[in-house]
């Protein structure tokens, strides 16, 4: 049985592929996107249960993508992932708009699974 459908969004291809592999190993259905613009398109196409989205990406960053997805899908479950310092103003705005959480990179598989399972 397949668990949750996850949209994984990150411009770091190595991170994207490694995380996708780990999630598929845990029997999650994984869709990937390499930037925020692609994430919006794939969200509309796949209706994922949860989105794991990097903040710092080319084309469209995670914050802009978050707000565009939430505008059309207020119940979207989105978790930010980042290895960088958080922009407090944008992060606070996202939290008020229904951000589900933050995972700081690098994170381990148990931490990732806990975050996904808590969002079901």
N, C-alpha and C positions, 0 to 999 in steps of 0.2 A: 504494500500500500504506500502511495506517495504522500508525503507530508505536505506542508505548506508550499505554495508557489512564491518564490522570492525573486524580486528584481534587484540585481546587484549592479551598482553603478560606480565605476572608478576609471580614471584615465591611466592608471598604472597597470599595464597589461599583465605583468608578472603577478601582481597582487590579485588582479581580477581572475586570472586563470587558476591560481593556487586556491583562492577562496571558493571559486566555483567548484573545483575538484573536491574540496573538503565538504561542502554543502551537499553535493551530489552523493558523496560517500555516505552521508547521513540520511540519504533518501529524500532530499528536498528537490523539488522541481525548480530549476534555476534558469532565469533569463538574464542576460547581461547587456549592459550599455556602457559606452566609453565616455559619455559626457551628458550634461543635463538635458540638452535638446533631444538626444536620442532616448533618454530616460522617459521624457514626456510621451514620445511616440510609442515606446514599448509598453508604457503603463496603460495607455489607451487600448493597445492591441491585446494585452495579456491579463489585465485585471489581477495583479499579484495580491497575495495576502499581506505581504510586507515588503517594504523597499529599504535596502541598505545602501545609503548614498554618501559618497565622498563629498566633501565641501569644496575643495580646491581643484577645479577642472577647467580645461579650455572650452571654448565655444559658449557654454553656459555653466555657471557654477552651481553647486548644490543648493544654495539658498534660493536662487532664482527659480530653479527647477522645482524645489519644494513648494514655493508659493504658487506656481502655475498649476502643479498637480492638485494641491489643496483647494484651489479656486474652483476647479471642476469636480473634485472628489473630496469633499470635506471630511469624509471618514477614512481617507487613505492613511495607512499606518507606515510612517516613514521614520527611520532611524538614521541619524547622521553618523558617518565614520570619518575620523580625521587624525592625522599625525601632527597637525599644526595647532597653534593657539587659536582659540575660538574668538570670533568677532562678537563681543558681548551684546551689542545692540541688535544685530541681526539674529543672533541666537535667542535672545530674549523674545524677540518678535515671533520667531518660529515656535518657541515653546508656547506662547500665548495662542498660536494658531493651530496647536494640536500636535507638535513634534512628539514622537513617542520615546525618543531617547538618543543617547550619544554613546558610541563605542570609540575608545581611543586606540589608535593603531600603535604598536601591534597588539592585537587581541588574540586570545587562544580559542580553540574550538569549543571548550566548555562555556566560556563567556558568551560566545556567539550563539550557541544553542540555547542558553538560558534566556538571552534577549529575544530570540525568535519565539521560543515556547511561551514566554510571558505575554506575548502580544496576540496569542490566539484567541 
